[in-house]
Amino acid sequence: MNKSVDYELQDASVLLERVAANNEVLTQKGYTSAKLDALSSAFQEAKTKNTAQVKAVKLMNEKTIEQDLVFTSVLKSIVKIQKAAKSANGEDPVTKKKFKIGDTQPRSVKSLITWGEYFTSLLLEHDTVLLQNGLVQQDLADFNSMLTRLRAVDPSQESAKKLQVAATLSRDNSVKKLKDQVNRTRNFVKAAFSGNQEMLIQFQPLAKGRSGGSNGKSNGTPVSPGS
């Protein structure tokens, strides 16, 4: 989880506990159920959006790993085809040019797909010779299978990437709303209980960088109540 988001969620969770524990005195000072509902709703929304963002990142990472594996497999298949072509024709310049031997390998998925489609046509044209020079029928089947997977995984990975970006934006907006409600609640306490150090201390923010203790309590040194 993003450390900043983790902090904001923990901080808001502890704040809600303090509000619940001091509900009676807060109500007497004018802290309405509507204010509590706004804080609680913002907290639940941020938690939900954060969970969705974490899942979106996981999906994007999985799709990227899959894409990288398939990308590497297609490249290896092409190299194998090139070696078979060299086995059949040696250093013949025409063969080297036709099979792109010595050319810079593609670095993007789209350019590799273009190469793959070109080599598909070469396999149809030269399969007999290539099968006599190191390749077996399974090599041809594996190449076609990996190329098909690459075509499929590319848009899938792009879709997952867009989903992750959208989920992150939505999560960040919800955390911003949560921080606003948290600040409103703390400012209410500061206004209603000015000078009441015991009360103000209960509503201090968690010490950043030292949160995450048992029951969501801060393990760090409290900040100034007036901050």
N, C-alpha and C positions, 0 to 999 in steps of 0.2 A: 504494500500500500504506500502511496505517496506520503512522505513524512509530514508535510504541511497539512494535508487533508486528515491524516491520522490524528494529528494534534487538535485540529478544529473539532473533530467529532468527539474526541475524548473530553475536551474542554467543555463542549456543549452538554455532554452527558452528565458530567459532574455538576454543571450549573443547574440542570434540570433536577438533579437530586437535592441540591440546596434549596431550590424553589419549593419542592415538595415538602422538605423538612420544615420550612418556614412559611408554609402556606397561610396559616392563620394571621400572623403578623403582617405579612405582605398584603393580604386582602384588606386588612384594617387600614393600610396606607394607600389603598386604591389600586392595587395590582389585580386586575380583573381576569376572569376566566378567558376572555378574548385574547389578552396578552399572553397568557400561558399557552393557549391553543396555537397562537402564531409561532411561538418558540418551539413547541412540540412538533408542529407540522413541518417547520423548516428543518428540524433535526431529522425527522423520519424521511423527508424527501432527499436530504443530502446523503443519508445512509443508503437509500435505495439507488440513487444515481451513482454513488461510489461503487456499489456492488456491480452495477451494470457496466461501469467503466473498467473495473478489474476483469470482468468476463470478456469484454471486448478486446482488451490488451492480450489476454491469454489466447483468444481465437486468432488475433492477428499474428502473434508469435508462432503459433502452430502452423498457420498457413505459410508464413515466411520460411520456416524450417522445411516444410514439405516442398515448397518451391525451390529452395536451394538444393535439396537432395535430388529432385527430378532434373534440375538444371545441370548438375554435375553428371548425372547418369547419361543425359543426352550428349553432353560433350565427350564423355568417355566412349560412347558408341560411335560418334563421328571419328574420333581418333583411331578407333579399331578399324573402321572402314577405310580410312586413309592408309593405314599400315597394310591392309590387304591389297589396296591399289598399288602401293609401292612394291609389294611382293610380286604382283603380276607384271608390272612394267618398269621396275627399277626407278632410275632418276629421269625418266622420260619427261621433258618439260611440259608437253601437252597434257599428260596425265596429272602432273603436279598442279597445273593451272586448273584443270577440270575439277579435281578433288580438293582444291583450295589448300593444298599441302604447303606449309610455310606461311600461310596467311594468318593475320592476327585473329585469334578466336573471339567470338562474340562475348560481350560483357553484360549485355542486357537481355532480358527474356524475349523481347520482341525481335531483336536481331538474331537470336539463336533459333527462334521459331522460323524465321526466314531461311536461315541456313538449313534447318531441319527439313523444310519443305523442298529445298533444292536437292538435298541428299536423298530424299525419298525418290525423286525422279531418277537420280543416278543409280539407285538400287534396282529400280525397275529395268533400267537399260543395261546394267552390268552385273546383275545378280549371279549369273552363271560363272563368270570369271572370278568374282569375289568369293564365291563359295568354293572355288578351287584353290584359293590362296589364303586360307586361314579362318574364314568365316564359316559358321554353320547356320542352318535355317533359323535356329533359335535366336541368333544374333540379330537377324533381320526383324524377327517378330518383336524382340525386346526393344529395338530402336523405334519401331512404329508405335509400340505401346507407350514408351516413355514420352515420345513426341506428342501423342494424344493427351497424356496426363499434363504435360507442360502447357498445352493450349487451354486445358480446363482450369489448372491451378492459378494461372496468371490473373484472369478476371476475378477469381475467387479471392486471391490475396489482395487485389486492389479494393474489392468490396469490403473485406475485413479491415483494411487500412482506413477507409472512409468511415466505417462504423466506429472505429476506435477514436478517430478525430472528433466525430460528432458526440460520442459518449463522454469524451474528456471535456468538451466545451459545455455540455449539459451539466456534468458533475461540478465543474468549476463555478458555473452560474449558481447552482444550488448551494454550494459552500459559501459563496459571496452573500446570498440571502440569509443563510444561517448566521454568519458573522454579524450581519446587521441586526438580527433579532437578539443575538447574544449581547451585543453592545448596548442595545436599547434596554435590555433587562438589567444589566450592570449599572447603567446610568440612572435607571429608576431607583435602584438600591442606594446609589451614592447620594441621590437627591433626597430620598425618603429617610435615610438613616445617617445623614451627615454627622460626623462626630462619634458615632456608635462603632468603635473599633471592632468590637466582638462580632457585630453583624457584617461589617465591611470585609473582615478577614474571610468570612465564610464564602464570600462571592468573588474572591480574587481569581484571576485566570491561573491555569496551570503554568508552572514554570516551563518555558519552552526548552526542549532538548532534554528534559528530565522527567517527562510524563511516562505513563505506561505502567505505574505501580499497581499493586493489587487493588481491585474494586475501582479502578480508574482514578485513584487518588494521586495527587502529585507527590513525587519523591524529592522535589527540589525546594529551594528556598523561596518563600512567598515574595511576590512583588509588593510594592507599596500600595496600600489600600486606596490611595487617592489617585493612582495612575489611571 
